[in-house]
Amino acid sequence: MVKVGIIGCGKIAQVRHIPEYLDNPNAKLTGLYDLNLQRAKELAEKYDCKSYESVEEMLADPEIDAVSVCVANHVHAEITIAALKAGKHVLCEKPMATKLKDCQMMVDTAEQMSKKLMIGQNQRFAKAHAEAKKLIERGDIGSVLTFKTTFGHGGPETWSVDAGPQNWFFDKKRAAMGAMADLGVHKTDLIQYLLNDTVEETTAKVTTLDKKDSNGNLIGVDDNSICIYKMKSGIIGTMTASWTYYGEEDNSTIIYGTEGMLKIYHDPKYCIELIRKDGGKVFYDIDQIQTNDNQTKSGIIDAFVESVENDTEPAVPGKSVLSAMKAIFGSLKSSELGRTVRVDEEELE
Ligand SMILES: NC(=O)c1ccc[n+]([C@@H]2O[C@H](COP(=O)([O-])OP(=O)(O)OC[C@H]3O[C@@H](n4cnc5c(N)ncnc54)[C@H](O)[C@@H]3O)[C@@H](O)[C@H]2O)c1
């Protein structure tokens, strides 16, 4: 039995981590902590577990084997590293951290402490993504040439447990990045996963077009990011992240190959459309992508619990996300410098 504590009791903890731990027969929700002590206390009463007054108090509790880190982005690294050093396994929400050196330190600390570190890149678990990966590997669309992958919705100000224009997602100090950190990390990790490839170069425009803070000023983080990625294999494609797709979410990916194309979560009816070069079509009706308003089981919690329980490599190990984070930081740098950036460490340090 894996005894779990959750640090940060906001929206993602409430709609994903808490219900999915409660639903897992090998996990026991043991304690909760949030900067908003009242929030943690009320949830602890509701779910019949402990609440703590500080992170340190939770991490010192020998009853806790593993923690989910579900706090604002700027404290992901600090809390994850403290938890690993306290001997806890960690499932940290995305974005992994706000600086590349912090991401690396998280990975190094997990190795030094021989503890699991998994990152909440749940898009890898979506059924259509898992199936599309198999179809690509089987050669159903031939050799991949190009792609476009996008994640956009109307913004996080209605999602956060502290909803409104003052929410932390809009605050550069706490979020570090905007749509790029919130949504771009999902699609960057996903495209690398689907293609079994890594981003080598990025040419990006990361900007703020429309979102306003409580004073009516444009927010200090991006609300739109458009990146052209060149992969190590030579494949090129675009990754876009947006908080200004008002009216309807877009969470789609299209992969174009020498023998046809795969449209994933593009048609609301069929989660995969395989369209062959000769016009032949195959439709897959195996899933509907979850949206902010329609949360379905992510699978990420079960995978984390399984890796702790069986002492196996987590399904999304921290080190497997480093290359996606390099592409993200590289894109920010590309936009700042107004030129293409190679996503290697010399360019980013
Ligand atoms: N995997 C996904 O698809 C997904 C979806 C949504 C959010 N997230 C990530 O989850 C994290 C939390 O987002 P959310 O949507 O729950 O936001 P939220 O605003 O709803 O909740 C954040 C919570 O963290 C608490 N908090 C902030 N700093 C803290 C600290 N230092 N110690 C303890 N508690 C602290 C806040 O009081 C609040 O309760 C973010 O990093 C976000 O990017 C991931």
The ligand as a MOL file (V3000), in Angstrom:
LIG
                    3D

  0  0  0     0  0            999 V3000
M  V30 BEGIN CTAB
M  V30 COUNTS 44 48 0 0 0
M  V30 BEGIN ATOM
M  V30 1 N -1.4070 17.8260 -15.9520 0
M  V30 2 C -2.3050 18.7320 -16.2540 0
M  V30 3 O -3.0050 18.6250 -17.2620 0
M  V30 4 C -2.5150 19.9140 -15.3370 0
M  V30 5 C -3.7440 20.5780 -15.3630 0
M  V30 6 C -3.9050 21.6700 -14.5240 0
M  V30 7 C -2.8750 22.0970 -13.7000 0
M  V30 8 N -1.6740 21.4360 -13.7280 0 CHG=1
M  V30 9 C -0.5450 21.9020 -12.9100 0
M  V30 10 O -0.8530 21.6740 -11.5380 0
M  V30 11 C -0.3030 22.7340 -10.7360 0
M  V30 12 C -1.4250 23.3080 -9.8780 0
M  V30 13 O -2.4040 23.8730 -10.7520 0
M  V30 14 P -3.9460 23.9940 -10.3780 0
M  V30 15 O -4.6650 23.9900 -11.6520 0
M  V30 16 O -4.3180 23.0260 -9.3290 0 CHG=-1
M  V30 17 O -3.9640 25.4910 -9.7860 0
M  V30 18 P -4.9410 26.1080 -8.6710 0
M  V30 19 O -4.7640 27.5750 -8.7180 0
M  V30 20 O -6.3240 25.5770 -8.8460 0
M  V30 21 O -4.3570 25.5280 -7.3110 0
M  V30 22 C -3.0520 25.7610 -6.8590 0
M  V30 23 C -3.0160 25.4180 -5.3770 0
M  V30 24 O -1.6480 25.4060 -4.9270 0
M  V30 25 C -1.5890 26.0840 -3.6930 0
M  V30 26 N -0.2010 26.5490 -3.5000 0
M  V30 27 C 0.4630 27.4750 -4.2340 0
M  V30 28 N 1.7330 27.6010 -3.7710 0
M  V30 29 C 1.8660 26.7030 -2.7560 0
M  V30 30 C 2.9200 26.3510 -1.8710 0
M  V30 31 N 4.1120 26.9630 -1.9390 0
M  V30 32 N 2.6960 25.3830 -0.9450 0
M  V30 33 C 1.4810 24.7850 -0.8600 0
M  V30 34 N 0.4400 25.0930 -1.6380 0
M  V30 35 C 0.6290 26.0410 -2.5760 0
M  V30 36 C -2.6290 27.1940 -3.7930 0
M  V30 37 O -3.0060 27.6890 -2.5220 0
M  V30 38 C -3.7660 26.4460 -4.5050 0
M  V30 39 O -4.6080 25.7900 -3.6090 0
M  V30 40 C 0.3130 23.7290 -11.7210 0
M  V30 41 O 1.6980 23.5410 -11.8140 0
M  V30 42 C -0.3310 23.4030 -13.0430 0
M  V30 43 O 0.4850 23.6770 -14.1540 0
M  V30 44 C -1.5080 20.3360 -14.5120 0
M  V30 END ATOM
M  V30 BEGIN BOND
M  V30 1 1 1 2
M  V30 2 2 2 3
M  V30 3 1 2 4
M  V30 4 1 4 5
M  V30 5 2 4 44
M  V30 6 2 5 6
M  V30 7 1 6 7
M  V30 8 2 7 8
M  V30 9 1 8 9
M  V30 10 1 8 44
M  V30 11 1 9 10
M  V30 12 1 9 42
M  V30 13 1 10 11
M  V30 14 1 11 12
M  V30 15 1 11 40
M  V30 16 1 12 13
M  V30 17 1 13 14
M  V30 18 2 14 15
M  V30 19 1 14 16
M  V30 20 1 14 17
M  V30 21 1 17 18
M  V30 22 2 18 19
M  V30 23 1 18 20
M  V30 24 1 18 21
M  V30 25 1 21 22
M  V30 26 1 22 23
M  V30 27 1 23 24
M  V30 28 1 23 38
M  V30 29 1 24 25
M  V30 30 1 25 26
M  V30 31 1 25 36
M  V30 32 1 26 27
M  V30 33 1 26 35
M  V30 34 2 27 28
M  V30 35 1 28 29
M  V30 36 1 29 30
M  V30 37 2 29 35
M  V30 38 1 30 31
M  V30 39 2 30 32
M  V30 40 1 32 33
M  V30 41 2 33 34
M  V30 42 1 34 35
M  V30 43 1 36 37
M  V30 44 1 36 38
M  V30 45 1 38 39
M  V30 46 1 40 41
M  V30 47 1 40 42
M  V30 48 1 42 43
M  V30 END BOND
M  V30 END CTAB
M  END
